[in-house]
């Protein structure tokens, strides 16, 4: 994925990343970056593990085909597993 976009440095030293670039990389407000100074410019890389993970972003990551479980049922299962590992 290679894009070319144009932006300006503000009087406060800020650079706005174009919406198309942010969307393509799924960068959200608050994403932290590492800046590497290079001879021909700078390299902006998201900080490892900096992707904000919310519960909503994690739901559905693992497949489950069984019946729905309540929070109470899940808590009970977690507690039972913790007891079995002691």
C-alpha positions as CSV (number, residue, x, y, z in Angstrom):
1,X,0.0,0.0,0.0
2,X,1.8,3.1,-1.2
3,X,0.1,6.5,-1.1
4,X,1.4,10.0,-1.7
5,X,-0.3,12.8,0.2
6,X,0.4,16.4,0.9
7,X,0.3,18.2,4.3
8,X,1.8,21.3,6.1
9,X,3.7,21.9,9.3
10,X,1.6,24.2,11.5
11,X,3.0,27.1,13.5
12,X,2.8,24.8,16.5
13,X,4.9,22.1,14.9
14,X,2.0,19.8,14.2
15,X,1.4,17.8,11.0
16,X,-2.0,16.5,10.1
17,X,-2.1,13.1,8.6
18,X,-4.7,13.0,5.8
19,X,-7.9,11.1,6.6
20,X,-7.2,8.6,3.7
21,X,-3.9,7.7,5.3
22,X,-5.3,7.3,8.8
23,X,-8.2,5.2,7.5
24,X,-5.9,3.0,5.4
25,X,-3.8,2.2,8.4
26,X,-6.7,2.2,10.9
27,X,-5.0,4.8,13.1
28,X,-7.3,6.3,15.7
29,X,-6.8,9.4,17.8
30,X,-4.3,8.7,20.5
31,X,-2.2,6.3,18.5
32,X,1.4,6.7,19.5
33,X,4.2,6.9,16.9
34,X,8.0,6.4,16.8
35,X,9.7,9.1,14.7
36,X,13.0,8.1,13.0
37,X,15.1,10.9,11.6
38,X,16.7,9.9,8.3
39,X,18.9,11.6,5.8
40,X,16.1,12.0,3.3
41,X,13.3,12.8,5.7
42,X,11.5,11.2,8.6
43,X,9.9,7.8,9.1
44,X,6.7,7.7,11.2
45,X,5.9,4.3,12.6
46,X,3.2,3.3,15.0
47,X,4.6,2.3,18.4
48,X,4.5,-1.5,18.8
49,X,1.4,-2.5,20.7
50,X,0.1,1.1,20.6
51,X,-3.1,0.1,18.8
52,X,-5.8,1.0,21.2
53,X,-7.6,-2.3,22.0
54,X,-11.1,-2.0,23.4
55,X,-13.5,-4.8,24.3
56,X,-15.5,-3.9,21.3
57,X,-12.5,-4.3,19.0
58,X,-11.8,-7.8,20.5
59,X,-15.3,-9.2,20.4
60,X,-15.5,-11.9,17.7
61,X,-11.8,-12.5,17.4
62,X,-12.2,-16.1,18.4
63,X,-14.9,-18.3,16.9
64,X,-17.6,-19.8,19.1
65,X,-20.4,-21.9,17.8
66,X,-22.1,-22.9,21.0
67,X,-25.0,-21.3,22.8
68,X,-24.6,-17.8,24.2
69,X,-23.3,-17.5,27.8
70,X,-24.2,-14.9,30.4
71,X,-21.6,-13.0,32.2
72,X,-22.5,-14.9,35.4
73,X,-21.9,-18.2,33.6
74,X,-18.6,-17.0,32.2
75,X,-17.4,-15.8,35.6
76,X,-18.4,-19.2,37.1
77,X,-16.4,-21.0,34.4
78,X,-13.3,-18.8,34.9
79,X,-13.5,-19.3,38.7
80,X,-13.8,-23.1,38.3
81,X,-10.8,-23.1,35.9
82,X,-8.7,-21.0,38.3
83,X,-9.6,-23.4,41.2
84,X,-8.5,-26.4,39.1
85,X,-5.1,-24.9,38.4
86,X,-4.2,-24.4,42.1
